[in-house]
Amino acid sequence: MNMGGIQHIKGNYVSARAYYERALQLVPDSKLLKENLAKLDRLEKRLQEVQEKDQK
């Protein structure tokens, strides 16, 4: 398993994103890395929506 995946599973999303983006620089055509970044985007969006809802 790669470091981005490990950090993602552990909930360290900022770190996971950094690892994914660095790996994508090395392998720019990686569909898996692009999918993982998209998953992080969706997850972060949902987390932000929940936080905003909780603040109301």
CHARMM-style PDB file with segment names, atoms N, HN, CA, C and O in Angstrom:
ATOM      1  N   MET     1       0.848  -1.179   0.000  1.00  0.00      PROA
ATOM      2  CA  MET     1       0.000   0.000   0.000  1.00  0.00      PROA
ATOM      3  C   MET     1       0.893   1.241   0.000  1.00  0.00      PROA
ATOM      4  O   MET     1       1.975   1.238   0.587  1.00  0.00      PROA
ATOM      5  N   ASN     2       0.437   2.280  -0.650  1.00  0.00      PROA
ATOM      6  HN  ASN     2      -0.442   2.283  -1.127  1.00  0.00      PROA
ATOM      7  CA  ASN     2       1.240   3.499  -0.717  1.00  0.00      PROA
ATOM      8  C   ASN     2       0.962   4.427   0.462  1.00  0.00      PROA
ATOM      9  O   ASN     2      -0.030   4.267   1.173  1.00  0.00      PROA
ATOM     10  N   MET     3       1.839   5.384   0.656  1.00  0.00      PROA
ATOM     11  HN  MET     3       2.645   5.514   0.079  1.00  0.00      PROA
ATOM     12  CA  MET     3       1.723   6.292   1.804  1.00  0.00      PROA
ATOM     13  C   MET     3       0.455   7.130   1.735  1.00  0.00      PROA
ATOM     14  O   MET     3      -0.171   7.385   2.764  1.00  0.00      PROA
ATOM     15  N   GLY     4       0.068   7.558   0.546  1.00  0.00      PROA
ATOM     16  HN  GLY     4       0.576   7.350  -0.290  1.00  0.00      PROA
ATOM     17  CA  GLY     4      -1.170   8.317   0.417  1.00  0.00      PROA
ATOM     18  C   GLY     4      -2.361   7.501   0.874  1.00  0.00      PROA
ATOM     19  O   GLY     4      -3.232   8.008   1.582  1.00  0.00      PROA
ATOM     20  N   GLY     5      -2.404   6.257   0.479  1.00  0.00      PROA
ATOM     21  HN  GLY     5      -1.697   5.845  -0.096  1.00  0.00      PROA
ATOM     22  CA  GLY     5      -3.493   5.369   0.881  1.00  0.00      PROA
ATOM     23  C   GLY     5      -3.515   5.139   2.381  1.00  0.00      PROA
ATOM     24  O   GLY     5      -4.582   5.114   2.995  1.00  0.00      PROA
ATOM     25  N   ILE     6      -2.352   4.973   2.967  1.00  0.00      PROA
ATOM     26  HN  ILE     6      -1.485   4.993   2.469  1.00  0.00      PROA
ATOM     27  CA  ILE     6      -2.273   4.763   4.420  1.00  0.00      PROA
ATOM     28  C   ILE     6      -2.794   5.993   5.158  1.00  0.00      PROA
ATOM     29  O   ILE     6      -3.587   5.876   6.092  1.00  0.00      PROA
ATOM     30  N   GLN     7      -2.343   7.166   4.732  1.00  0.00      PROA
ATOM     31  HN  GLN     7      -1.699   7.261   3.973  1.00  0.00      PROA
ATOM     32  CA  GLN     7      -2.792   8.396   5.388  1.00  0.00      PROA
ATOM     33  C   GLN     7      -4.291   8.615   5.189  1.00  0.00      PROA
ATOM     34  O   GLN     7      -4.981   9.091   6.090  1.00  0.00      PROA
ATOM     35  N   HSD     8      -4.781   8.270   4.021  1.00  0.00      PROA
ATOM     36  HN  HSD     8      -4.221   7.883   3.288  1.00  0.00      PROA
ATOM     37  CA  HSD     8      -6.210   8.385   3.714  1.00  0.00      PROA
ATOM     38  C   HSD     8      -7.021   7.520   4.679  1.00  0.00      PROA
ATOM     39  O   HSD     8      -8.002   7.983   5.260  1.00  0.00      PROA
ATOM     40  N   ILE     9      -6.616   6.286   4.844  1.00  0.00      PROA
ATOM     41  HN  ILE     9      -5.819   5.909   4.372  1.00  0.00      PROA
ATOM     42  CA  ILE     9      -7.311   5.352   5.737  1.00  0.00      PROA
ATOM     43  C   ILE     9      -7.257   5.840   7.181  1.00  0.00      PROA
ATOM     44  O   ILE     9      -8.224   5.685   7.926  1.00  0.00      PROA
ATOM     45  N   LYS    10      -6.136   6.424   7.574  1.00  0.00      PROA
ATOM     46  HN  LYS    10      -5.351   6.550   6.969  1.00  0.00      PROA
ATOM     47  CA  LYS    10      -5.971   6.911   8.947  1.00  0.00      PROA
ATOM     48  C   LYS    10      -6.733   8.211   9.198  1.00  0.00      PROA
ATOM     49  O   LYS    10      -6.824   8.672  10.336  1.00  0.00      PROA
ATOM     50  N   GLY    11      -7.278   8.798   8.138  1.00  0.00      PROA
ATOM     51  HN  GLY    11      -7.204   8.423   7.214  1.00  0.00      PROA
ATOM     52  CA  GLY    11      -8.017  10.048   8.296  1.00  0.00      PROA
ATOM     53  C   GLY    11      -7.149  11.286   8.230  1.00  0.00      PROA
ATOM     54  O   GLY    11      -7.608  12.386   8.540  1.00  0.00      PROA
ATOM     55  N   ASN    12      -5.908  11.119   7.831  1.00  0.00      PROA
ATOM     56  HN  ASN    12      -5.536  10.226   7.579  1.00  0.00      PROA
ATOM     57  CA  ASN    12      -4.987  12.252   7.676  1.00  0.00      PROA
ATOM     58  C   ASN    12      -5.085  12.760   6.232  1.00  0.00      PROA
ATOM     59  O   ASN    12      -4.206  12.514   5.406  1.00  0.00      PROA
ATOM     60  N   TYR    13      -6.175  13.472   5.957  1.00  0.00      PROA
ATOM     61  HN  TYR    13      -6.889  13.672   6.628  1.00  0.00      PROA
ATOM     62  CA  TYR    13      -6.494  13.825   4.580  1.00  0.00      PROA
ATOM     63  C   TYR    13      -5.535  14.837   3.965  1.00  0.00      PROA
ATOM     64  O   TYR    13      -5.256  14.767   2.768  1.00  0.00      PROA
ATOM     65  N   VAL    14      -5.028  15.770   4.752  1.00  0.00      PROA
ATOM     66  HN  VAL    14      -5.255  15.827   5.724  1.00  0.00      PROA
ATOM     67  CA  VAL    14      -4.072  16.748   4.223  1.00  0.00      PROA
ATOM     68  C   VAL    14      -2.790  16.031   3.798  1.00  0.00      PROA
ATOM     69  O   VAL    14      -2.242  16.296   2.728  1.00  0.00      PROA
ATOM     70  N   SER    15      -2.332  15.136   4.637  1.00  0.00      PROA
ATOM     71  HN  SER    15      -2.778  14.921   5.506  1.00  0.00      PROA
ATOM     72  CA  SER    15      -1.132  14.368   4.326  1.00  0.00      PROA
ATOM     73  C   SER    15      -1.369  13.446   3.128  1.00  0.00      PROA
ATOM     74  O   SER    15      -0.510  13.323   2.255  1.00  0.00      PROA
ATOM     75  N   ALA    16      -2.523  12.806   3.092  1.00  0.00      PROA
ATOM     76  HN  ALA    16      -3.221  12.906   3.801  1.00  0.00      PROA
ATOM     77  CA  ALA    16      -2.853  11.920   1.972  1.00  0.00      PROA
ATOM     78  C   ALA    16      -2.837  12.693   0.662  1.00  0.00      PROA
ATOM     79  O   ALA    16      -2.285  12.227  -0.335  1.00  0.00      PROA
ATOM     80  N   ARG    17      -3.446  13.879   0.668  1.00  0.00      PROA
ATOM     81  HN  ARG    17      -3.894  14.258   1.478  1.00  0.00      PROA
ATOM     82  CA  ARG    17      -3.482  14.700  -0.549  1.00  0.00      PROA
ATOM     83  C   ARG    17      -2.057  15.044  -0.999  1.00  0.00      PROA
ATOM     84  O   ARG    17      -1.752  14.988  -2.190  1.00  0.00      PROA
ATOM     85  N   ALA    18      -1.201  15.394  -0.063  1.00  0.00      PROA
ATOM     86  HN  ALA    18      -1.449  15.440   0.905  1.00  0.00      PROA
ATOM     87  CA  ALA    18       0.181  15.735  -0.411  1.00  0.00      PROA
ATOM     88  C   ALA    18       0.893  14.542  -1.052  1.00  0.00      PROA
ATOM     89  O   ALA    18       1.593  14.700  -2.052  1.00  0.00      PROA
ATOM     90  N   TYR    19       0.715  13.363  -0.482  1.00  0.00      PROA
ATOM     91  HN  TYR    19       0.146  13.235   0.330  1.00  0.00      PROA
ATOM     92  CA  TYR    19       1.334  12.164  -1.066  1.00  0.00      PROA
ATOM     93  C   TYR    19       0.765  11.858  -2.447  1.00  0.00      PROA
ATOM     94  O   TYR    19       1.514  11.549  -3.373  1.00  0.00      PROA
ATOM     95  N   TYR    20      -0.556  11.941  -2.589  1.00  0.00      PROA
ATOM     96  HN  TYR    20      -1.165  12.191  -1.836  1.00  0.00      PROA
ATOM     97  CA  TYR    20      -1.174  11.673  -3.890  1.00  0.00      PROA
ATOM     98  C   TYR    20      -0.681  12.662  -4.946  1.00  0.00      PROA
ATOM     99  O   TYR    20      -0.355  12.271  -6.067  1.00  0.00      PROA
ATOM    100  N   GLU    21      -0.629  13.941  -4.582  1.00  0.00      PROA
ATOM    101  HN  GLU    21      -0.894  14.259  -3.672  1.00  0.00      PROA
ATOM    102  CA  GLU    21      -0.207  14.952  -5.550  1.00  0.00      PROA
ATOM    103  C   GLU    21       1.253  14.769  -5.943  1.00  0.00      PROA
ATOM    104  O   GLU    21       1.613  14.951  -7.106  1.00  0.00      PROA
ATOM    105  N   ARG    22       2.086  14.414  -4.986  1.00  0.00      PROA
ATOM    106  HN  ARG    22       1.793  14.266  -4.041  1.00  0.00      PROA
ATOM    107  CA  ARG    22       3.499  14.164  -5.301  1.00  0.00      PROA
ATOM    108  C   ARG    22       3.627  12.945  -6.224  1.00  0.00      PROA
ATOM    109  O   ARG    22       4.385  12.970  -7.194  1.00  0.00      PROA
ATOM    110  N   ALA    23       2.895  11.904  -5.919  1.00  0.00      PROA
ATOM    111  HN  ALA    23       2.279  11.884  -5.131  1.00  0.00      PROA
ATOM    112  CA  ALA    23       2.938  10.702  -6.756  1.00  0.00      PROA
ATOM    113  C   ALA    23       2.423  11.007  -8.160  1.00  0.00      PROA
ATOM    114  O   ALA    23       2.927  10.465  -9.143  1.00  0.00      PROA
ATOM    115  N   LEU    24       1.418  11.875  -8.248  1.00  0.00      PROA
ATOM    116  HN  LEU    24       1.008  12.316  -7.449  1.00  0.00      PROA
ATOM    117  CA  LEU    24       0.861  12.224  -9.554  1.00  0.00      PROA
ATOM    118  C   LEU    24       1.880  12.999 -10.397  1.00  0.00      PROA
ATOM    119  O   LEU    24       1.854  12.924 -11.626  1.00  0.00      PROA
ATOM    120  N   GLN    25       2.761  13.730  -9.749  1.00  0.00      PROA
ATOM    121  HN  GLN    25       2.782  13.791  -8.751  1.00  0.00      PROA
ATOM    122  CA  GLN    25       3.840  14.401 -10.485  1.00  0.00      PROA
ATOM    123  C   GLN    25       4.783  13.374 -11.103  1.00  0.00      PROA
ATOM    124  O   GLN    25       5.323  13.586 -12.189  1.00  0.00      PROA
ATOM    125  N   LEU    26       4.974  12.270 -10.407  1.00  0.00      PROA
ATOM    126  HN  LEU    26       4.535  12.097  -9.525  1.00  0.00      PROA
ATOM    127  CA  LEU    26       5.870  11.218 -10.897  1.00  0.00      PROA
ATOM    128  C   LEU    26       5.203  10.334 -11.938  1.00  0.00      PROA
ATOM    129  O   LEU    26       5.854   9.839 -12.858  1.00  0.00      PROA
ATOM    130  N   VAL    27       3.881  10.138 -11.781  1.00  0.00      PROA
ATOM    131  HN  VAL    27       3.352  10.540 -11.033  1.00  0.00      PROA
ATOM    132  CA  VAL    27       3.117   9.281 -12.696  1.00  0.00      PROA
ATOM    133  C   VAL    27       1.854  10.044 -13.113  1.00  0.00      PROA
ATOM    134  O   VAL    27       0.759   9.732 -12.643  1.00  0.00      PROA
ATOM    135  N   PRO    28       2.003  11.042 -13.993  1.00  0.00      PROA
ATOM    136  CA  PRO    28       0.884  11.932 -14.309  1.00  0.00      PROA
ATOM    137  C   PRO    28      -0.317  11.263 -14.979  1.00  0.00      PROA
ATOM    138  O   PRO    28      -1.409  11.830 -14.975  1.00  0.00      PROA
ATOM    139  N   ASP    29      -0.144  10.097 -15.540  1.00  0.00      PROA
ATOM    140  HN  ASP    29       0.744   9.636 -15.543  1.00  0.00      PROA
ATOM    141  CA  ASP    29      -1.255   9.411 -16.206  1.00  0.00      PROA
ATOM    142  C   ASP    29      -1.958   8.398 -15.308  1.00  0.00      PROA
ATOM    143  O   ASP    29      -2.779   7.618 -15.791  1.00  0.00      PROA
ATOM    144  N   SER    30      -1.657   8.396 -14.028  1.00  0.00      PROA
ATOM    145  HN  SER    30      -0.990   9.030 -13.636  1.00  0.00      PROA
ATOM    146  CA  SER    30      -2.216   7.396 -13.123  1.00  0.00      PROA
ATOM    147  C   SER    30      -3.699   7.646 -12.859  1.00  0.00      PROA
ATOM    148  O   SER    30      -4.077   8.616 -12.203  1.00  0.00      PROA
ATOM    149  N   LYS    31      -4.509   6.765 -13.376  1.00  0.00      PROA
ATOM    150  HN  LYS    31      -4.202   5.977 -13.910  1.00  0.00      PROA
ATOM    151  CA  LYS    31      -5.955   6.859 -13.156  1.00  0.00      PROA
ATOM    152  C   LYS    31      -6.274   6.650 -11.674  1.00  0.00      PROA
ATOM    153  O   LYS    31      -7.149   7.321 -11.127  1.00  0.00      PROA
ATOM    154  N   LEU    32      -5.576   5.734 -11.033  1.00  0.00      PROA
ATOM    155  HN  LEU    32      -4.865   5.189 -11.477  1.00  0.00      PROA
ATOM    156  CA  LEU    32      -5.812   5.443  -9.619  1.00  0.00      PROA
ATOM    157  C   LEU    32      -5.544   6.664  -8.741  1.00  0.00      PROA
ATOM    158  O   LEU    32      -6.332   6.971  -7.847  1.00  0.00      PROA
ATOM    159  N   LEU    33      -4.448   7.352  -8.989  1.00  0.00      PROA
ATOM    160  HN  LEU    33      -3.808   7.103  -9.715  1.00  0.00      PROA
ATOM    161  CA  LEU    33      -4.138   8.548  -8.198  1.00  0.00      PROA
ATOM    162  C   LEU    33      -5.188   9.630  -8.409  1.00  0.00      PROA
ATOM    163  O   LEU    33      -5.595  10.299  -7.460  1.00  0.00      PROA
ATOM    164  N   LYS    34      -5.621   9.800  -9.641  1.00  0.00      PROA
ATOM    165  HN  LYS    34      -5.290   9.256 -10.412  1.00  0.00      PROA
ATOM    166  CA  LYS    34      -6.662  10.795  -9.931  1.00  0.00      PROA
ATOM    167  C   LYS    34      -7.972  10.426  -9.243  1.00  0.00      PROA
ATOM    168  O   LYS    34      -8.675  11.296  -8.729  1.00  0.00      PROA
ATOM    169  N   GLU    35      -8.298   9.139  -9.233  1.00  0.00      PROA
ATOM    170  HN  GLU    35      -7.727   8.432  -9.650  1.00  0.00      PROA
ATOM    171  CA  GLU    35      -9.507   8.681  -8.540  1.00  0.00      PROA
ATOM    172  C   GLU    35      -9.393   8.914  -7.035  1.00  0.00      PROA
ATOM    173  O   GLU    35     -10.360   9.334  -6.399  1.00  0.00      PROA
ATOM    174  N   ASN    36      -8.229   8.646  -6.467  1.00  0.00      PROA
ATOM    175  HN  ASN    36      -7.444   8.305  -6.984  1.00  0.00      PROA
ATOM    176  CA  ASN    36      -8.032   8.859  -5.031  1.00  0.00      PROA
ATOM    177  C   ASN    36      -8.161  10.334  -4.669  1.00  0.00      PROA
ATOM    178  O   ASN    36      -8.745  10.669  -3.639  1.00  0.00      PROA
ATOM    179  N   LEU    37      -7.627  11.212  -5.499  1.00  0.00      PROA
ATOM    180  HN  LEU    37      -7.152  10.940  -6.336  1.00  0.00      PROA
ATOM    181  CA  LEU    37      -7.770  12.646  -5.249  1.00  0.00      PROA
ATOM    182  C   LEU    37      -9.233  13.069  -5.362  1.00  0.00      PROA
ATOM    183  O   LEU    37      -9.699  13.905  -4.588  1.00  0.00      PROA
ATOM    184  N   ALA    38      -9.948  12.506  -6.310  1.00  0.00      PROA
ATOM    185  HN  ALA    38      -9.570  11.827  -6.940  1.00  0.00      PROA
ATOM    186  CA  ALA    38     -11.372  12.819  -6.453  1.00  0.00      PROA
ATOM    187  C   ALA    38     -12.151  12.342  -5.229  1.00  0.00      PROA
ATOM    188  O   ALA    38     -13.063  13.028  -4.766  1.00  0.00      PROA
ATOM    189  N   LYS    39     -11.798  11.176  -4.708  1.00  0.00      PROA
ATOM    190  HN  LYS    39     -11.057  10.619  -5.084  1.00  0.00      PROA
ATOM    191  CA  LYS    39     -12.444  10.678  -3.485  1.00  0.00      PROA
ATOM    192  C   LYS    39     -12.198  11.628  -2.325  1.00  0.00      PROA
ATOM    193  O   LYS    39     -13.108  11.919  -1.549  1.00  0.00      PROA
ATOM    194  N   LEU    40     -10.970  12.109  -2.206  1.00  0.00      PROA
ATOM    195  HN  LEU    40     -10.230  11.872  -2.836  1.00  0.00      PROA
ATOM    196  CA  LEU    40     -10.648  13.066  -1.146  1.00  0.00      PROA
ATOM    197  C   LEU    40     -11.454  14.348  -1.316  1.00  0.00      PROA
ATOM    198  O   LEU    40     -11.954  14.903  -0.338  1.00  0.00      PROA
ATOM    199  N   ASP    41     -11.582  14.817  -2.548  1.00  0.00      PROA
ATOM    200  HN  ASP    41     -11.176  14.367  -3.343  1.00  0.00      PROA
ATOM    201  CA  ASP    41     -12.373  16.026  -2.804  1.00  0.00      PROA
ATOM    202  C   ASP    41     -13.807  15.845  -2.326  1.00  0.00      PROA
ATOM    203  O   ASP    41     -14.360  16.718  -1.656  1.00  0.00      PROA
ATOM    204  N   ARG    42     -14.409  14.708  -2.671  1.00  0.00      PROA
ATOM    205  HN  ARG    42     -13.961  13.999  -3.215  1.00  0.00      PROA
ATOM    206  CA  ARG    42     -15.799  14.441  -2.262  1.00  0.00      PROA
ATOM    207  C   ARG    42     -15.911  14.335  -0.745  1.00  0.00      PROA
ATOM    208  O   ARG    42     -16.846  14.867  -0.146  1.00  0.00      PROA
ATOM    209  N   LEU    43     -14.970  13.657  -0.139  1.00  0.00      PROA
ATOM    210  HN  LEU    43     -14.211  13.224  -0.626  1.00  0.00      PROA
ATOM    211  CA  LEU    43     -14.985  13.487   1.310  1.00  0.00      PROA
ATOM    212  C   LEU    43     -14.841  14.826   2.026  1.00  0.00      PROA
ATOM    213  O   LEU    43     -15.573  15.116   2.972  1.00  0.00      PROA
ATOM    214  N   GLU    44     -13.900  15.633   1.570  1.00  0.00      PROA
ATOM    215  HN  GLU    44     -13.306  15.397   0.802  1.00  0.00      PROA
ATOM    216  CA  GLU    44     -13.696  16.940   2.193  1.00  0.00      PROA
ATOM    217  C   GLU    44     -14.920  17.831   2.015  1.00  0.00      PROA
ATOM    218  O   GLU    44     -15.269  18.596   2.915  1.00  0.00      PROA
ATOM    219  N   LYS    45     -15.568  17.736   0.866  1.00  0.00      PROA
ATOM    220  HN  LYS    45     -15.285  17.115   0.135  1.00  0.00      PROA
ATOM    221  CA  LYS    45     -16.787  18.517   0.631  1.00  0.00      PROA
ATOM    222  C   LYS    45     -17.881  18.089   1.607  1.00  0.00      PROA
ATOM    223  O   LYS    45     -18.559  18.932   2.196  1.00  0.00      PROA
ATOM    224  N   ARG    46     -18.051  16.775   1.776  1.00  0.00      PROA
ATOM    225  HN  ARG    46     -17.500  16.091   1.298  1.00  0.00      PROA
ATOM    226  CA  ARG    46     -19.067  16.280   2.717  1.00  0.00      PROA
ATOM    227  C   ARG    46     -18.753  16.696   4.149  1.00  0.00      PROA
ATOM    228  O   ARG    46     -19.651  17.085   4.896  1.00  0.00      PROA
ATOM    229  N   LEU    47     -17.494  16.617   4.531  1.00  0.00      PROA
ATOM    230  HN  LEU    47     -16.764  16.301   3.924  1.00  0.00      PROA
ATOM    231  CA  LEU    47     -17.105  17.032   5.880  1.00  0.00      PROA
ATOM    232  C   LEU    47     -17.401  18.511   6.104  1.00  0.00      PROA
ATOM    233  O   LEU    47     -17.875  18.900   7.172  1.00  0.00      PROA
ATOM    234  N   GLN    48     -17.123  19.324   5.104  1.00  0.00      PROA
ATOM    235  HN  GLN    48     -16.738  19.007   4.237  1.00  0.00      PROA
ATOM    236  CA  GLN    48     -17.394  20.756   5.216  1.00  0.00      PROA
ATOM    237  C   GLN    48     -18.896  21.010   5.333  1.00  0.00      PROA
ATOM    238  O   GLN    48     -19.319  21.859   6.118  1.00  0.00      PROA
ATOM    239  N   GLU    49     -19.701  20.284   4.561  1.00  0.00      PROA
ATOM    240  HN  GLU    49     -19.358  19.595   3.924  1.00  0.00      PROA
ATOM    241  CA  GLU    49     -21.152  20.445   4.633  1.00  0.00      PROA
ATOM    242  C   GLU    49     -21.680  20.079   6.016  1.00  0.00      PROA
ATOM    243  O   GLU    49     -22.553  20.763   6.549  1.00  0.00      PROA
ATOM    244  N   VAL    50     -21.160  19.018   6.591  1.00  0.00      PROA
ATOM    245  HN  VAL    50     -20.450  18.463   6.158  1.00  0.00      PROA
ATOM    246  CA  VAL    50     -21.584  18.597   7.928  1.00  0.00      PROA
ATOM    247  C   VAL    50     -21.187  19.645   8.962  1.00  0.00      PROA
ATOM    248  O   VAL    50     -21.973  19.978   9.848  1.00  0.00      PROA
ATOM    249  N   GLN    51     -19.980  20.160   8.849  1.00  0.00      PROA
ATOM    250  HN  GLN    51     -19.340  19.890   8.128  1.00  0.00      PROA
ATOM    251  CA  GLN    51     -19.520  21.182   9.792  1.00  0.00      PROA
ATOM    252  C   GLN    51     -20.380  22.437   9.696  1.00  0.00      PROA
ATOM    253  O   GLN    51     -20.726  23.034  10.716  1.00  0.00      PROA
ATOM    254  N   GLU    52     -20.724  22.837   8.477  1.00  0.00      PROA
ATOM    255  HN  GLU    52     -20.443  22.353   7.649  1.00  0.00      PROA
ATOM    256  CA  GLU    52     -21.569  24.014   8.294  1.00  0.00      PROA
ATOM    257  C   GLU    52     -22.959  23.776   8.865  1.00  0.00      PROA
ATOM    258  O   GLU    52     -23.545  24.671   9.475  1.00  0.00      PROA
ATOM    259  N   LYS    53     -23.483  22.583   8.672  1.00  0.00      PROA
ATOM    260  HN  LYS    53     -23.008  21.856   8.177  1.00  0.00      PROA
ATOM    261  CA  LYS    53     -24.806  22.246   9.195  1.00  0.00      PROA
ATOM    262  C   LYS    53     -24.793  22.262  10.722  1.00  0.00      PROA
ATOM    263  O   LYS    53     -25.743  22.735  11.345  1.00  0.00      PROA
ATOM    264  N   ASP    54     -23.732  21.753  11.320  1.00  0.00      PROA
ATOM    265  HN  ASP    54     -22.960  21.369  10.813  1.00  0.00      PROA
ATOM    266  CA  ASP    54     -23.614  21.721  12.782  1.00  0.00      PROA
ATOM    267  C   ASP    54     -23.510  23.119  13.383  1.00  0.00      PROA
ATOM    268  O   ASP    54     -23.899  23.331  14.531  1.00  0.00      PROA
ATOM    269  N   GLN    55     -22.991  24.067  12.618  1.00  0.00      PROA
ATOM    270  HN  GLN    55     -22.675  23.895  11.685  1.00  0.00      PROA
ATOM    271  CA  GLN    55     -22.826  25.428  13.123  1.00  0.00      PROA
ATOM    272  C   GLN    55     -24.136  26.208  13.131  1.00  0.00      PROA
ATOM    273  O   GLN    55     -24.226  27.259  13.766  1.00  0.00      PROA
ATOM    274  N   LYS    56     -25.136  25.714  12.442  1.00  0.00      PROA
ATOM    275  HN  LYS    56     -25.063  24.860  11.926  1.00  0.00      PROA
ATOM    276  CA  LYS    56     -26.430  26.416  12.368  1.00  0.00      PROA
ATOM    277  C   LYS    56     -27.271  26.146  13.581  1.00  0.00      PROA
ATOM    278  OT1 LYS    56     -28.387  26.655  13.685  1.00  0.00      PROA
TER     279      LYS     56
END
